[in-house]
Amino acid sequence: MLIDSTLREGAQAYGVHFGAGARRRVAELLAAAGVEEIECGWVGQEGLADFLAWAAENMPRTTALSLWCPCREADLREAARLTDILEQAGIKRRVNIGAPSSARHREKRLGLSRPEMAARVRTVVSAAREHGFDYVSVGLEDISRADADEALELARAAASAGAARVRLSDTVGLLTPAATAALVGRFAAALAVPVALHAHNDLGMATANAVTALEHGAAFVDVSALGLGERAGIAALEQVAAWANLSHGAAYDLKGLRALCLLAGQAAKVPVARNRPVVGEDIFAAESGLHVHGLLRDPALFEPFAPESVGASRRVGVGAKSGCAALTQALARLRPQQADEGAPSCDPGLLARVRALGARLGRPLTDAEILDAL
């Protein structure tokens, strides 16, 4: 279901560099979390040969490993050379070939006509099979600006030459969920091979588009930790994985993915926002009265999943927005003996003082500040 591209798309992001140790740890965490395929890098990437040599000895055989390669025979030969070590270790070799599908990319980048582009795809896919690749995936680049009929013709050319998967790449992130549903549905119905989606996040819809693709016929979607990638990145691994667990009974280890996101954020020098979905520090923190009251009655009223499932913990703050429920809980924790004796723990005057102090400080109160307000 998930093709993680943290080590390819994520590593291509501006200013991002994963050292050898970070690459290996990312791969280990991805495998442990149950991610089905890791796109390890691209042909020509520095240090890729060393990483593949390490992967051949250390990665579990249950995790597929793939490389990204342009639609050129010379690059394909290099991909075959790089992956020889995987074959020697009994690991099936996978290659993801990128092929422009829009007229703009095809003409301006490669100077090819439609028939010439289709011929090149057939030639390179056939060559990949001849070089011993067990699994060949063809990515149709700039799919959101391509003529759908022309792109489908290119996909059929790839499949007829032996491609095992067609990946639709929204290179500049123009798709909406509705457009994704229509596009993926059309390709999935027309092709005998599985369809994947590589969704960019330029308009903030990559993760929604990835989920929509899986709901409308896609067998795979590309993701990366924190959505790292070129420009605004791609669909976020941790968010799609959490959705898959909740909605489709998948069993991705979200605790492991949270650790991976923190590692990726550190390596990429991208701070993890405290309110970031799934992995943010404060996503299980509450202060407002109604919210806290509901959480104390039943956490599921305001939480889609338990904090323990992602290695986090719940926090209830007491401050300017709090009601008696939050203050009572805090005082019971801070003065358990008085609570056991049934002493009053929240009165209007105390609550007013707590709220006023929280408003003046502009944050929830510390335990000491709550006690000082008594």
N, C-alpha and C positions, 0 to 999 in steps of 0.2 A: 504493500500500500504506500509506504513512504520511501522516497529516494532522498537521502540527506546529502546536501551539497555544501555543507559548511566548509569542507576542505577544497572545494572548487569554486563555486559561486561566492561563498563567504570570503575565501582567501583572495578573491579578485577585487574586493571592495577597496576603495581608496584608503590608503594609510594602514591597511591591515596586513600583518605578517604573522603567520604561525610558525614558530620554531619547530625543530624536530621533536622535542619533547611534547610540546603542545599538540602537534599533529597526532602523535601516538595516543595521547590521553583522550583526545576527542574521539578517535576511532574506537578506543576501548569502551568509553562511555556509551557511544552509539550502539555498539554491539550488545553491551550489557542491557541496554534499554529495550532491545528487541526491534530496532530499526532494520528493515529488510535489506536495504541496499545503501552502500556508501559510495558516493562519487568522489574518488580519492584525489582528483586533481585534473590537470589538463596537460596535453602533450607540450613539452617545452618548459614545464614548471620546474624551478630549481628545487633540488632535493627529492623529486618524485621517485627516482630510482631507488634511493636509500629507503624511503618510506615503504615502497612495495616489497623490498627485500625483508624489511622488518615484518610487514603484514603477512608475508608468506609463511613466516615462522610462528607468528603470535596471534593472528586473528582467527576466531572460530569459523569453521567451514559453513556455519548456518547463515553467515552474513555475506551477501553478494558484494563484490568490489568491482567498480567500473571506472573508466577514464573518459574524459571528454576529448574529442578530436574534431578539427575542422574537416569539411568534406573535401579532402585532398589526399591523393594516394601516398604522397611522400610522408605526410603526417600519420597516415594509417600505418605505414611500415614502421615508423618510430614507435607508435603505440604497441604494435606487435612485439617489437624488440623489448620494450619496457615490461610488458606483461609475460614475457617468457618465463620469468622467475615464478610467477603465479601458477602457470601451467605445470612447471616442474614440481611444484608443491601440491599438485592435484586440485588446484582452485580453478574453477571455470572462469574463462576470460570474457569480460564484457567491455564493449565500447559504445559510447554515446556520440554519434556523429551529428554535428550541427550543420544544417543546410538552409539557406535563406529561402523563404516561401513567398515573400512579397516582391513585387516588381521593383520597388525602390531598392531593396537590399540586393536583389539578384543582379540588377543592372549596374548600380553604382559601386558595389563592392567587387563583384566578380565579372561584370561585363558579359553576362550570359543571357541568352534568350530562354524562353520557357522550355523548348525541346532540349536545348543544351543543358539546362539545369537538371531536367529529368534524367538525361543520359549520364550526367556526372554522378547523380545519386545512385543509379543502377550500377555504374562501374565501381564506385567506392564501396558500396554495400557488398557486391559480389567479391571484391578484393578482400574485404574484411573476413568473409566466410573462408576464402582461400587461405588466408593467413592464420586460420585456426581459431578465430573468435567464436565462442560458443553462443554468444548472445549479442546481437547488433540492434541498437536502438537509434532511430533517426529523429532528430529534433527539427521541427519546422519553425525556423526563426521568424520573428515579426509576424506571427499568425494573425494578430488583431488588425493589421493593416493590409493583409493579403486578400486577394480575391478567393473566396471560399472554394469555388469550383476548381480553380487552378491549384490551390493548396491540396485539395483532396486528390487531384490527379498526381501530384508529387508524392503524396502518402502512398497511393496505390503502386507507384513505381518502386518505392522503397520496399514495400511488402512483397512485391513480385520478385524482387532481387534477393530476398531472404531476410529482410528486417523482421525482428521478433517483436518490435514495439515502435509506435509512432508517438513522439512527444511534441505537444503543441506548446510553443514558446511565445508567451506574450511579452515580447522583448522590451516594450516601453510602457507596459502596465496600463493599457487603455481599456481592457475588458471590464465589464460589470458582471455581477453574478448572473443576471438574466442573459446577457450575451454569452457568458461562459456556458451556461446550461444548454443553450441552443447549439453552440459550436461543438462542445464535447459530445452532446447527444447525436449530432449529425455524423461526426467522425466515428464514434463508437458503433453506430448502426451500419455504417458503410464499410468498415474494415474488419477483416478476419483476425487481426492482431490486436493486442491490448493498446489502449490509448492512455497517455500520461499528459499532465499539464505542468508547465514551468511558468508560474505567474509572478511577474514583477510588481512592485508595490508603489510605483510612482504616484498613483492616485489613492493609495491607502487601502486598496481592495484585494491585495494578493491572498491573504489568508482566507477571506470570504470566498474568493474565486476558487481556491484550492478545495475548500469544503464543498462548494457547489459542484465542482468537477467530479468529486467522489460520489456525490448524490445522483449524478446524471450520466454515469457510464464509464468514467475514468477508472482504470485499475490502479494507477499510481499518480502521485503528485510529488513535485520537488519541494523541498523545504530546507531550511538551514536554522541553526541555533540563533535565536533572537531575530530571525529573518535577515541575517547579514548577507550582503551582496552588493552588486554594482548599484550606485546611486542610492535609492531608498530601499534596496534589497528585494527579497522575495518572500514567499509565505513562511510564517514562523513555525519551526518544528514543534516547539512545545505547545503551541496553541492548537495546531492541527491534531497532534497526538492526544491532547486532552479531550478534544471533541470526539475523536475516534473511540476513546475509552468510554466516554459517557453515552454516545449515541449508537455505537456499533459494536460494543462489547469487546473492543480491542484490549490488549494487555500491555501497552507500552509502560515502562517503568518511569513514571513522572518524577519520582525523586531523583533518579539518575539524570534525567533530562534537565532538571533544575540545576544540578551540580554542573552539567555540561554548559548550560547557558551562562552561569557565573564564570566558568573558566573561559568561555569564548569571549564574553564581555571584557574580561581582564586582558586576554591576549590581544584583542582588537582595540583596546582602549575605548570601549563603548560602555559608558555607565548604564547599569540596568535601572530603569526608572522604578521608583518605589511602588508605583501603582500599575506596573506592567502586568498584563494578564498572565496567570499561571505561575510566574516566577518572581513577581515583585514582592518586596519586603512587607508592604502594607496592605496587600490585597485581602488579608484576613483581620485587619484592624478596623475597629468601629468606635465612634464617639457619639454620634447623634442619638438622641433619646429613643425614638421609635425603632431605629435599627437595633440598638443594643437590647431593648426590651424584647424584640422578636428573637434575637440570637439566644438570649437567656432562656426563652421558652423552648425553642427548637432551632439549632443552628442551620438546619436545612431550609428554613424559611428564607434566609438571605444568602446562602452559600450553595453554589452548584455542585461542589465537591468538598470533601473534608480537607482541612489544611494538612493533615498527616499524609494524605495521598501524594502531596508534592514536597514533603519534607519541611513544611512550614508549621507555624503555630498561630493560634488565635490570640488577639490582644484586644482588650476593651479599655478605651481611654476615658478619663473623666476630665471634663473641661467645660467650655462655654456652651456647648450644645447638648450636654448630658441631662438626663432625667434621674429620677430617684432610683430606677433599676440599676443603672451603672454605679451610682454612688453607694447604694446598699451593698452591691457585690464587692466593691472595693473596700468598704469598711469591714465587711465580714472577713475578707482576706487579711486585712491589716490588723484587726482586733477580733480574732476568732473567739476569745473568751467572752467578750461582751455580747457577741452575736449569739453564742450558746445560751447566755443568760436571758436573752430576749430583750436586751436594752434597745431603745429606739436608735436607729442608725441613720435616718434621713428625715430631716425636718425642713420646712420651707426656708428658714433662715440660713441653715448650713448650705443648702443647695444654692441659694442666692450668692453666698460668699464664694463658693466653689466656681460658680459660673462667672462671677465678676473677675476672679483671679485668672481664670482661663482666658477670658476675653482680653485682659490687660497683657498677659504673656503671649497670647496668640498661638497657643499650643495646648495639648493635654497636660495635666499636672503630673508631677512625679509623686511617688508615695509620700515623701517627706512633706511636700506642699499640701497634699490632701490632709495629712495629720495636723499641719499647722493651721489649717482653716477651721478646725474643730473649736 
